C-alpha cells in the first residue's frame, strides 16, 4: 500500500506548530537491509529508536517498520488533518525519549488510559 500523503502532510504541520522534529515521509532500513517508507518518523518520541507513523490500513508496512527498530503507531484517518489536541495527546502518550534536550513546553508526558 502507498504512503498516505495526507498523514505525512499533517505530521509536517505538527512539526512546525508543535516545535518538534518530524521526517515525513521517511525511509527506514529494516533488519535485513531493505527499505520501508513510513508516513512520518519522529526521532524524539516513542522510544530510544524514535517513532514511526504508518496508516492504520497498512499492516504490511507496519510490520516491516517494526523490523527497523522504532516504536510503530498505526494511525487512523483522523491523523490526515492536523489537530493540535489530538497530536499533543498522541505525543504525550508516546513519550519523550530524546537525550540531551528538553521536551517542548506543551509536553506533559500524560499517557492515555
C-alpha positions as CSV (number, residue, x, y, z in Angstrom):
1,X,0.0,0.0,0.0
2,X,1.2,3.5,-0.7
3,X,2.1,6.1,1.8
4,X,-0.9,8.2,3.0
5,X,0.3,11.6,1.8
6,X,-2.3,13.5,3.9
7,X,-1.0,11.9,7.1
8,X,2.6,12.9,6.1
9,X,1.5,16.4,5.5
10,X,-0.4,16.6,8.8
11,X,2.8,15.4,10.6
12,X,4.8,18.0,8.8
13,X,2.4,20.7,10.0
14,X,2.7,19.2,13.5
15,X,6.5,19.7,13.3
16,X,6.0,23.4,12.6
17,X,3.2,24.1,15.1
18,X,4.5,22.0,17.9
19,X,8.2,22.7,17.5
20,X,9.2,19.0,17.1
21,X,11.4,17.1,14.7
22,X,9.5,15.1,12.1
23,X,10.7,13.5,8.9
24,X,7.7,12.9,6.6
25,X,7.6,10.7,4.7
26,X,10.7,8.8,5.7
27,X,12.5,5.6,4.7
28,X,13.6,3.2,7.4
29,X,16.2,0.4,6.9
30,X,14.9,-3.0,8.2
31,X,17.0,-5.6,9.9
32,X,17.5,-7.4,6.5
33,X,18.7,-4.2,4.8
34,X,15.5,-3.5,2.8
35,X,13.8,-0.1,2.9
36,X,10.3,0.7,4.1
37,X,8.7,4.1,3.7
38,X,6.6,5.4,6.6
39,X,4.2,8.3,6.7
40,X,6.4,10.0,9.3
41,X,9.3,9.4,11.6
42,X,9.7,11.2,14.9
43,X,13.2,10.6,16.3
44,X,12.5,12.1,19.8
45,X,9.3,10.3,20.7
46,X,8.1,6.7,21.1
47,X,11.3,5.1,22.3
48,X,15.1,5.2,22.0
49,X,14.8,4.5,18.3
50,X,12.1,7.0,17.7
51,X,8.5,6.5,16.5
52,X,7.3,5.6,13.0
53,X,3.8,6.5,11.8
54,X,2.0,4.1,9.4
55,X,-1.5,4.3,8.1
56,X,-4.0,2.0,10.0
57,X,-4.8,0.2,6.8
58,X,-1.3,-1.0,6.1
59,X,-0.4,-4.0,8.3
60,X,2.5,-5.0,5.9
61,X,4.4,-1.7,6.2
62,X,3.7,-1.6,9.9
63,X,5.4,-5.0,10.4
64,X,8.3,-4.0,8.2
65,X,8.7,-0.7,10.1
66,X,8.8,-2.7,13.3
67,X,11.7,-4.7,12.0
68,X,13.6,-1.5,11.6
69,X,13.5,-0.9,15.4
70,X,11.4,2.2,16.2
71,X,8.1,2.2,18.1
72,X,5.4,1.9,15.4
73,X,2.0,3.5,15.6
74,X,-0.7,2.8,13.1
75,X,-2.9,5.8,12.9
76,X,-6.5,6.3,11.8
77,X,-7.8,8.7,9.2
78,X,-8.2,11.3,12.0
79,X,-4.4,12.0,11.5
80,X,-4.9,13.2,7.9
81,X,-5.6,16.7,9.2
82,X,-3.5,18.3,12.0
83,X,-5.5,18.7,15.2
84,X,-3.5,20.3,18.0
85,X,-5.1,18.5,20.8
86,X,-5.0,15.0,19.2
87,X,-1.4,15.3,18.1
88,X,-0.3,16.6,21.5
89,X,-2.2,13.8,23.3
90,X,-0.6,11.3,21.0
91,X,2.9,12.6,21.5
92,X,2.3,12.7,25.3
93,X,1.3,9.1,25.2
94,X,4.3,8.0,23.1
95,X,6.7,9.7,25.5
96,X,9.7,12.0,25.0
97,X,12.9,10.0,24.5
98,X,15.4,12.5,23.3
99,X,18.7,12.6,25.2
100,X,20.4,15.9,25.8
101,X,17.4,18.1,25.1
102,X,14.3,19.2,26.9
103,X,10.8,18.3,25.7
104,X,8.7,21.0,24.1
105,X,6.9,23.3,26.7
106,X,3.5,21.8,25.9
107,X,4.6,18.2,26.7
108,X,3.1,16.7,29.8
109,X,4.0,13.0,29.4
110,X,0.5,12.0,30.3
111,X,-0.3,8.6,28.9
112,X,-3.7,7.5,27.7
113,X,-5.5,5.1,29.9
